[in-house]
């Protein structure tokens, strides 16, 4: 798994044939950030979350969104200063050392691969809505080949495909919000205005009290898993100092708007008990109910098309992020050395192939053992989301401290309220992990062994091989500052 033990060899590998393409526009970076977080869950009603909080789930998404907002701005601040391959994982390696960089990147890569496996399997399921005779395994293979093909192609093609995938999702949610508002406030020929009675019926706005709101918040947090993708695209952005903060700003406000407003529409239009009882099928989607109520024909077919695009988009973005983390790990000798190399167009095809192997394993388990083996993988990945958020905030605190000691100013685009806000996010993440013991036990059953194995794998690797020292990004920045100052007349 490791690179060679020769430091000169490590340096050469970093310099030759390992440069990622810088061809992503700000719009594409923004849409890549949306890809993982804006998946199929919202379109199908988030019934399991609503079951915990009732109509007050809207508040839960607001709280979860604020935590996500803090993480995104911490990421944007760090990767704008250091737009390097591996995004926040490479920054963690520089500021926290080899162990921090290893845990951050492999944990994030694992999270994304589980997500890809789930999304390609979900896409195959949605295809069967139109093609009932299509074997689920064959559909999964076809969807996987499509996603892998996009990731093996040029970076510009990948960015364009993800831009339009996410645009379809954004448009669909926007239309849903507009039509939903019409149904709430306007009397139509075949549909009286719904009003707001559903917000207080069936036990009130918060039927399970503050405990229910907090429990729903714990589940809502995972809807924002994947927002970290915005940092991974920094190394391939044409102008990271401009594009990443812009992408972070646009992405998080879109997510907050879409999740909070769309969730408000859902719990207002129909009793929350109906959403809570949903099994997540296309016909049960609140989007289908809205399209039907407004007289738009073929509502279920439109929704199924949107679901397929949403799932492919999420899979596309997650495979991209996972491969970039593996590429960054290879540069530091923590993944096979050939995964560090890129094609002439700047695509890390070796890293994509490794990520594909993980995706295949996750896909097989989601098909053959969805309630056992795959659920354990999902539990581990869920724990991984919380670990990622905690490490991001630890990295941010150290990042600020070291830069301050070096006499460097706070970045123009920065997280407000630090270090208090990072501390709040870390405490909240730890509290959510504790709550998962009762809400989703698989997070503990699989998550703790997973974290132990991840830690032990680093200790074994470090003992067997001499790992390359991560780039000292702070020193590089200071050297650039000195060179710039020396060149001035």
DODO-917225 format. One record per residue (C-alpha): x, y, z; residue number from 1. Coordinates in steps of 0.001 Angstrom, whole numbers, plus 500000, padded with zeros to 6 digits. Example, Ala and Ser with C-alpha at 12.3 -4.5 7.8 and 13.67 -1.06 7.14 Angstrom:
SITE      xx      yy      zz  pos
SITE  512300  495500  507800    1
SITE  513670  498940  507140    2
This chain:
SITE      xx      yy      zz  pos
SITE  500000  500000  500000    1
SITE  502820  502328  500572    2
SITE  505093  504222  498352    3
SITE  508796  503596  498509    4
SITE  510937  504550  501461    5
SITE  513138  506889  499406    6
SITE  512382  510566  500183    7
SITE  513816  511658  496804    8
SITE  511534  509189  495079    9
SITE  508568  510579  497024   10
SITE  509414  514131  495951   11
SITE  509808  513073  492315   12
SITE  506430  511345  492381   13
SITE  504797  514522  493643   14
SITE  506314  516554  490820   15
SITE  505924  514281  487777   16
SITE  502680  513114  486196   17
SITE  500626  513749  489327   18
SITE  499149  517158  488558   19
SITE  495359  517381  488575   20
SITE  493654  519397  485865   21
SITE  492513  522911  486793   22
SITE  489452  523054  484578   23
SITE  486488  523288  486919   24
SITE  484502  526517  486886   25
SITE  482978  528067  490012   26
SITE  479543  526815  488966   27
SITE  480849  523280  488596   28
SITE  482618  523377  491970   29
SITE  479344  524543  493543   30
SITE  477343  521760  491921   31
SITE  479930  519149  492959   32
SITE  479432  520350  496524   33
SITE  475676  519906  496148   34
SITE  475977  516475  494548   35
SITE  476456  514347  497646   36
SITE  474214  516309  500013   37
SITE  471281  516735  497628   38
SITE  470449  513080  497016   39
SITE  467261  511062  496775   40
SITE  466272  511306  500454   41
SITE  464611  514709  500153   42
SITE  462643  513711  497052   43
SITE  461174  510710  498831   44
SITE  460069  512711  501842   45
SITE  462622  511919  504552   46
SITE  459932  509864  506261   47
SITE  462204  508352  508908   48
SITE  463280  511816  510072   49
SITE  459723  513178  510084   50
SITE  458648  510155  512155   51
SITE  460934  511358  514953   52
SITE  460050  515056  515003   53
SITE  456678  515514  513300   54
SITE  456172  518973  511729   55
SITE  458951  520306  513987   56
SITE  461368  518424  511738   57
SITE  461613  521759  509934   58
SITE  463380  523127  513021   59
SITE  465599  520033  513115   60
SITE  466765  520645  509560   61
SITE  467459  524263  510468   62
SITE  469713  523228  513360   63
SITE  471482  520588  511250   64
SITE  471888  523121  508465   65
SITE  473624  525590  510774   66
SITE  476116  522893  511784   67
SITE  476694  522099  508106   68
SITE  477090  525804  507330   69
SITE  479877  526034  509907   70
SITE  481682  523011  508460   71
SITE  481433  524337  504901   72
SITE  482878  527730  505815   73
SITE  485708  526159  507793   74
SITE  486502  524038  504730   75
SITE  486257  526995  502373   76
SITE  488630  529060  504496   77
SITE  491275  526340  504614   78
SITE  491198  525132  501005   79
SITE  491044  528663  499610   80
SITE  494389  529307  501322   81
SITE  495665  525832  500367   82
SITE  494001  524606  497104   83
SITE  495836  521273  497006   84
SITE  494912  517746  495850   85
SITE  492932  515990  498546   86
SITE  491209  519134  499790   87
SITE  490600  519144  503527   88
SITE  492310  515751  503837   89
SITE  495611  517136  502578   90
SITE  495238  520215  504794   91
SITE  494641  517910  507790   92
SITE  497823  515990  506904   93
SITE  499818  519214  506835   94
SITE  498486  520638  510104   95
SITE  497752  517475  512113   96
SITE  500519  515223  510812   97
SITE  500621  511841  509093   98
SITE  498070  510167  511359   99
SITE  495535  512989  510997  100
SITE  495947  513021  507233  101
SITE  495587  509245  506986  102
SITE  492431  509036  509105  103
SITE  490812  512043  507443  104
SITE  491351  510888  503865  105
SITE  490707  507165  504181  106
SITE  487654  507797  506359  107
SITE  486226  510249  503814  108
SITE  487027  507929  500904  109
SITE  485234  505083  502702  110
SITE  482179  507259  503411  111
SITE  481888  508260  499777  112
SITE  482284  504704  498480  113
SITE  479413  503442  500655  114
SITE  477303  506309  499344  115
SITE  478159  505408  495739  116
SITE  477225  501763  496321  117
SITE  473869  502781  497776  118
SITE  473113  505305  495019  119
SITE  473879  503055  492029  120
SITE  471741  500318  493583  121
SITE  468959  502850  494158  122
SITE  469223  503984  490525  123
SITE  468786  500406  489353  124
SITE  465687  500139  491561  125
SITE  464196  503273  490000  126
SITE  464907  501934  486503  127
SITE  462718  498936  487326  128
SITE  459771  501325  487656  129
SITE  459956  501587  483862  130
SITE  461536  498201  483129  131
SITE  460053  495704  485623  132
SITE  461927  492809  484042  133
SITE  465365  494411  484458  134
SITE  467431  492373  486955  135
SITE  468546  494575  489830  136
SITE  472127  493332  489512  137
SITE  472319  494147  485805  138
SITE  470856  497597  486375  139
SITE  473421  498243  489100  140
SITE  476270  497189  486804  141
SITE  475044  499446  483981  142
SITE  474706  502439  486294  143
SITE  478127  501741  487803  144
SITE  479793  501577  484372  145
SITE  478204  504884  483433  146
SITE  479452  506631  486573  147
SITE  482939  505120  486337  148
SITE  483135  506156  482671  149
SITE  482405  509777  483572  150
SITE  485090  509739  486260  151
SITE  487679  508195  483941  152
SITE  487030  510822  481275  153
SITE  488383  514359  481251  154
SITE  487814  516568  484274  155
SITE  485918  519091  482141  156
SITE  483473  516394  480984  157
SITE  482999  515250  484561  158
SITE  482380  518814  485735  159
SITE  479883  519461  482941  160
SITE  477950  516270  483629  161
SITE  477727  516985  487351  162
SITE  476677  520567  486686  163
SITE  473684  519454  484619  164
SITE  472822  516564  486953  165
SITE  472638  518949  489879  166
SITE  470799  521560  487826  167
SITE  467996  519051  487235  168
SITE  467743  518473  491005  169
SITE  467762  522185  491785  170
SITE  465067  522843  489167  171
SITE  462885  519985  490413  172
SITE  463003  521198  494022  173
SITE  462353  524798  492971  174
SITE  459273  523721  490984  175
SITE  458090  521628  493936  176
SITE  458370  524592  496307  177
SITE  456475  526912  493949  178
SITE  453682  524416  493232  179
SITE  453497  523457  496903  180
SITE  453048  527100  497890  181
SITE  450237  527407  495353  182
SITE  448460  524382  496864  183
SITE  448826  525810  500383  184
SITE  447524  529299  499629  185
SITE  445330  529050  496495  186
SITE  441989  527327  495849  187
SITE  442172  525346  492624  188
SITE  439226  523826  490733  189
SITE  439896  520324  492059  190
SITE  441864  521204  495174  191
SITE  441031  523562  498028  192
SITE  443853  525516  499643  193
SITE  445491  523282  502236  194
SITE  446357  526034  504692  195
SITE  448468  525270  507748  196
SITE  446206  522925  509706  197
SITE  448520  519943  509161  198
SITE  451263  521712  511138  199
SITE  449307  521426  514375  200
SITE  447100  518379  513766  201
SITE  447974  514836  514939  202
SITE  449627  515759  518212  203
SITE  450696  519333  517554  204
SITE  453715  520957  515907  205
SITE  456174  518991  518061  206
SITE  454287  515796  518966  207
SITE  457306  514288  520747  208
SITE  458516  517498  522373  209
SITE  462048  518830  522420  210
SITE  463391  515275  522589  211
SITE  461774  514511  519253  212
SITE  463191  517677  517700  213
SITE  466700  516770  518856  214
SITE  466321  513165  517707  215
SITE  465219  514370  514278  216
SITE  468198  516739  514231  217
SITE  470508  513766  514703  218
SITE  469049  512122  511610  219
SITE  468852  515380  509631  220
SITE  472604  515898  510013  221
SITE  473258  513001  507690  222
SITE  471234  514659  504941  223
SITE  474093  517151  504747  224
SITE  476770  514467  504526  225
SITE  478749  515086  501324  226
SITE  478998  518862  501693  227
SITE  482726  518252  502135  228
SITE  482902  517653  498369  229
SITE  483207  521403  497904  230
SITE  486740  521298  499318  231
SITE  487877  518444  497100  232
SITE  487251  520407  493909  233
SITE  489582  523235  494974  234
SITE  492680  521616  493453  235
SITE  490934  521395  490072  236
SITE  489299  524815  490096  237
SITE  490488  527423  487615  238
SITE  490506  530139  490306  239
SITE  490216  528496  493753  240
SITE  490662  531743  495700  241
SITE  487493  533031  494027  242
SITE  485587  529887  493096  243
SITE  485643  527953  496384  244
SITE  484218  530700  498656  245
SITE  481612  531507  496008  246
SITE  480721  527825  495684  247
SITE  480524  527393  499462  248
SITE  478261  530422  499825  249
SITE  475906  529390  497021  250
SITE  475858  525729  497981  251
SITE  475043  526011  501664  252
SITE  472288  528594  501238  253
SITE  470734  526479  498512  254
SITE  470847  523456  500782  255
SITE  469287  525345  503688  256
SITE  466588  526774  501428  257
SITE  465839  523477  499741  258
SITE  465788  521320  502851  259
SITE  463999  523710  505199  260
SITE  461472  525159  502731  261
SITE  460850  521847  500969  262
SITE  460403  520107  504323  263
SITE  457972  522841  505409  264
SITE  455982  522276  502209  265
SITE  455922  518518  502835  266
SITE  454641  518675  506430  267
SITE  452150  521408  505516  268
SITE  450604  519688  502502  269
SITE  449978  516315  504107  270
SITE  449708  514998  507686  271
SITE  453149  514188  509034  272
SITE  451883  510729  509958  273
SITE  451474  509977  506236  274
SITE  455096  510923  505484  275
SITE  456283  508953  508514  276
SITE  454516  505825  507250  277
SITE  456088  506104  503793  278
SITE  458239  503224  502566  279
SITE  460210  505471  500226  280
SITE  458638  504368  496949  281
SITE  458212  506630  493928  282
SITE  454407  506679  494204  283
SITE  454594  507714  497883  284
SITE  456840  510710  497196  285
SITE  455276  514041  498244  286
SITE  456570  515417  494950  287
SITE  454255  513035  493098  288
SITE  451346  514123  495301  289
SITE  452005  517786  494462  290
SITE  452263  517134  490723  291
SITE  449056  515085  490807  292
SITE  447162  517748  492779  293
SITE  448130  520470  490305  294
SITE  446955  518397  487364  295
SITE  450357  517749  485806  296
SITE  450138  514462  483867  297
SITE  452566  511537  484286  298
SITE  453616  512774  487746  299
SITE  455118  509445  488811  300
SITE  457168  509170  485622  301
SITE  458514  512711  486004  302
SITE  459437  511966  489600  303
SITE  461130  508717  488654  304
SITE  463270  510526  486086  305
SITE  464269  513092  488721  306
SITE  465116  510331  491197  307
SITE  467366  508615  488655  308
SITE  469196  511855  487928  309
SITE  469497  512634  491664  310
SITE  470940  509205  492436  311
SITE  473378  509316  489503  312
SITE  474462  512807  490513  313
SITE  475139  511748  494101  314
SITE  477046  508663  492928  315
SITE  479025  510748  490440  316
SITE  480051  513335  493040  317
SITE  480912  510804  495716  318
SITE  483075  508666  493413  319
SITE  484889  511839  492323  320
SITE  485636  512854  495915  321
SITE  486706  509376  496940  322
SITE  489135  509061  494021  323
SITE  490675  512473  494774  324
SITE  491264  511482  498391  325
SITE  492937  508255  497282  326
SITE  495104  510233  494850  327
SITE  496171  512513  497708  328
SITE  496919  509502  499927  329
SITE  499089  507995  497190  330
SITE  501115  511214  497051  331
SITE  501941  510695  500746  332
SITE  502682  506987  500378  333
SITE  499469  505839  502078  334
SITE  497903  504248  498980  335
SITE  499435  502397  495979  336
SITE  501968  504654  494243  337
SITE  500361  504220  490810  338
SITE  497192  505861  492181  339
SITE  499113  509153  492370  340
SITE  499627  509374  488633  341
SITE  497260  511265  486373  342
SITE  496391  511047  482694  343
SITE  497457  513712  480181  344
SITE  494128  515437  480805  345
SITE  494796  515519  484559  346
SITE  492378  512762  485656  347
SITE  493686  510378  488391  348
SITE  492512  507212  486660  349
SITE  494409  504841  488939  350
SITE  492705  506358  491979  351
SITE  489349  506096  490208  352
SITE  489935  502379  489632  353
SITE  490705  501784  493318  354
SITE  487576  503729  494271  355
SITE  485631  501627  491766  356
SITE  486693  498437  493535  357
SITE  485309  499749  496816  358
SITE  482121  500837  495065  359
SITE  481693  497338  493595  360
SITE  481989  495730  497040  361
SITE  479452  498157  498515  362
SITE  477082  497562  495594  363
SITE  477272  493771  495965  364
SITE  476541  493980  499677  365
SITE  473622  496364  499130  366
SITE  472149  493831  496700  367
SITE  472840  490587  498536  368
SITE  472598  491631  502173  369
SITE  470842  495006  502524  370
SITE  469606  494370  506075  371
SITE  472792  492894  507454  372
SITE  476201  493440  505868  373
SITE  475340  496613  503979  374
SITE  473550  498083  506993  375
SITE  476734  497582  508973  376
SITE  478699  499371  506265  377
SITE  476133  502153  506335  378
SITE  476457  502409  510120  379
SITE  480226  502730  509841  380
SITE  479916  505373  507132  381
SITE  477424  507292  509264  382
SITE  479955  507370  512087  383
SITE  482457  508511  509466  384
SITE  480393  511643  508727  385
SITE  480652  512726  512371  386
SITE  484364  511898  512484  387
SITE  484893  513990  509357  388
SITE  483128  517007  510853  389
SITE  485090  516730  514112  390
SITE  488443  516441  512307  391
SITE  487592  519354  510012  392
SITE  486992  521538  513047  393
SITE  490128  520341  514871  394
SITE  492113  521082  511720  395
SITE  490564  524541  511495  396
SITE  491511  525381  515093  397
SITE  495129  524288  514533  398
SITE  495153  526035  511128  399
SITE  494159  529339  512736  400
SITE  496597  528942  515636  401
SITE  499650  528151  513494  402
SITE  498913  530909  511005  403
SITE  498490  533412  513848  404
SITE  501843  532383  515348  405
SITE  503429  532821  511919  406
SITE  502066  536368  511727  407
SITE  499656  535627  508877  408
SITE  496244  537333  508778  409
SITE  492874  535567  508822  410
SITE  491755  534724  505289  411
SITE  489353  537150  503604  412
SITE  486695  534443  503387  413
SITE  486614  532849  506824  414
SITE  484464  531129  509423  415
SITE  482965  533580  511889  416
SITE  483000  532914  515607  417
SITE  486085  530694  515719  418
SITE  487204  528964  517886  419
SITE  483816  528890  519672  420
SITE  481882  527703  516612  421
SITE  484255  524776  515864  422
SITE  483984  523748  519523  423
SITE  480168  523810  519344  424
SITE  480191  521688  516179  425
SITE  482535  519141  517788  426
SITE  480404  518906  520942  427
SITE  477222  518571  518848  428
SITE  478812  515853  516685  429
SITE  479871  513901  519768  430
SITE  476372  514259  521252  431
SITE  474812  513014  518007  432
SITE  477108  510000  518028  433
SITE  475991  509163  521580  434
SITE  472327  509573  520590  435
SITE  472798  507138  517690  436
SITE  473080  504341  520271  437
SITE  469289  504567  520631  438
SITE  468243  506015  517265  439
SITE  470407  503928  514912  440
SITE  472392  501265  516836  441
SITE  474282  500177  513694  442
SITE  476343  503364  514025  443
SITE  477783  502024  517289  444
SITE  477788  498337  516395  445
SITE  479763  498938  513194  446
SITE  481171  502402  513738  447
SITE  483387  501768  516743  448
SITE  485028  498603  515306  449
SITE  485479  500485  512015  450
SITE  487308  503345  513726  451
SITE  489484  500876  515646  452
SITE  490386  499038  512418  453
SITE  491108  502341  510648  454
SITE  493434  503421  513453  455
SITE  495188  500040  513623  456
SITE  495700  500011  509848  457
SITE  497681  503240  510133  458
SITE  499818  501854  512978  459
SITE  500605  498727  510947  460
SITE  501386  500733  507794  461
SITE  503604  503176  509682  462
SITE  505505  500257  511241  463
SITE  506029  498415  507953  464
SITE  506923  501427  505792  465
SITE  508508  504824  506237  466
SITE  505691  507127  505228  467
SITE  506412  510280  503292  468
SITE  506210  513504  505256  469
SITE  503135  515498  504171  470
SITE  503646  518846  502483  471
SITE  504207  521703  504899  472
SITE  501573  523998  503439  473
SITE  502188  526759  505955  474
SITE  505899  526880  505142  475
SITE  505116  526938  501427  476
SITE  502780  529864  501989  477
SITE  505392  531780  503989  478
SITE  507999  531146  501275  479
SITE  505613  532515  498646  480
SITE  505000  535584  500788  481
SITE  508747  536137  501154  482
SITE  509351  535662  497432  483
SITE  506590  538134  496597  484
SITE  507968  540688  499046  485
SITE  511509  540269  497647  486
SITE  510305  540833  494071  487
SITE  508702  544174  494888  488
SITE  510788  547210  493919  489
